[in-house]
Amino acid sequence: MTRTATPRRRAWMLWAGAALALTVIAAVVVVGIVGRASSGAASDDYLRAGLNKPTADLLALDPMTGEGTVTAPAIHLTNEDGTPLTLARFRGKVAIVTFNDDECTDQCALFAQDIQAADGDLTPAERADIAFVSVNANPYHPSAADALAWSTRHGLTALSNWYFGTGSPSQLAATWNAWGEPVELDPATRTIQHGTDIFVVGPNGDEVDLAQFGTESADTASFGHGLAQLAVDALPSAERGAVAGSNLPAPLAGGTGIGDTPAALKLAALSGGGTVSTASDRGRFTVVNFWASSCSACTSEMPDFEAEYRAFGGKVAFLGVDVSDPAGAGKAFAAKYGVDYPLAVDPTGAAAGRFRVTGLPYTVILSPSGKVLVRHPGAFTQPELDFVLRSLDAALPPSS
């Protein structure tokens, strides 16, 4: 049967590309975060072969079991390179179908990092059999040049199996409707809301799995691995190979994974006077950023963190952790970028290891009670960080 929208569709709505609407995002996405604990969690009696339950829950996996044969709707659009883009083009392959705003600088931009991570976890043979196919959700910027510019900004044009389809507003609307994907438009502000579904379409054109990208997708390494594993598990058994990366591990005692509440982090202050601790930040969301002066990505990220810290005026706590830097290097780096929020030093990398930091920069966001909500490897831009924080706390002051 051809799929139609049903109550099982758990499309979390988000505003894309407009700072003035971020407080609306926060209110909506917080509901999504809470709801995932129940409706979004993978059942205990069914998991894809390569996924453990924590990773399946991270993706809010909803397998298409018990649904009968669900045929994915057709797509007839123009790819960002100007060539025709149809879903039939990928028969015999697995297609990961999503909907993205080609002007988005926050949530869709985070998901672009997940796609790159997923592609990097595939073998060359798997990569040839798996396509990442996105549909433009922004009718105010419908040209192929708009789509191509977005893909280029977010590093996706380097992927041989990335496709971003667009078309006239009426073509886009017909595609959203066919897939049952909610898109709401505000002509006055030219902003949109859209769903965050991830459709896994098998080689025969049938839908296999439904997942979601949300705030949790900021945990790029594990989310990307899970997405890659979902795609590989949808291939015929003879074509399945190993997937690089790893599932989310089972929580350690007092662990530092998403949902854990680790003991307070207490480290020597970078200034050399006393200590700093996340214990003093209880009652506020806390952004813990691991960095080093030798890290080029940290150089681009640090001004954005400082700007975000100042924008919130103490409503959100920030802690920077200088990892394995030579004596004095971290101080000089912080002084160069005018960092005013508390900074700590982790000379041996022990604290970074405790949080399973796999590379720099790396950001962990804690709830007011100290629970780990977000683990994000790689650089955050200010719009991305702002989006995530406002998604977590609707009470934050409006953007200036």
Protein Blocks (a to p, Z undefined) as FASTA:
>chain_A
ZZdddfklccdcddehiaklmmmmmmmmmmmmmmmmmmmpccfkbccfkbcfklmmmnop
acfehklpadddddddddfkopacdfklmgoiacddddddfkbcklmmmmmmmmmmmmmm
pcfklmmmpccddddfbfklmcfklmmmmmmmnopmmpmkbccddddfklmmmmmmmnop
acdddfknopacddfbdcdddfkopafbdcdddfklmmmmlmmmmmmmmmmmmpcfklpc
cdehjddddddehiabehiacdddddddfklpajddfklmgoiacddddddfklmklmmm
mmmmmmmmmmnnopaccddddehiaehklmmmmmmnopabdcdddfkommmmmnopabdc
ddddddfkopafbdcedjddfklmmmmmmmmmmkbccdZZ
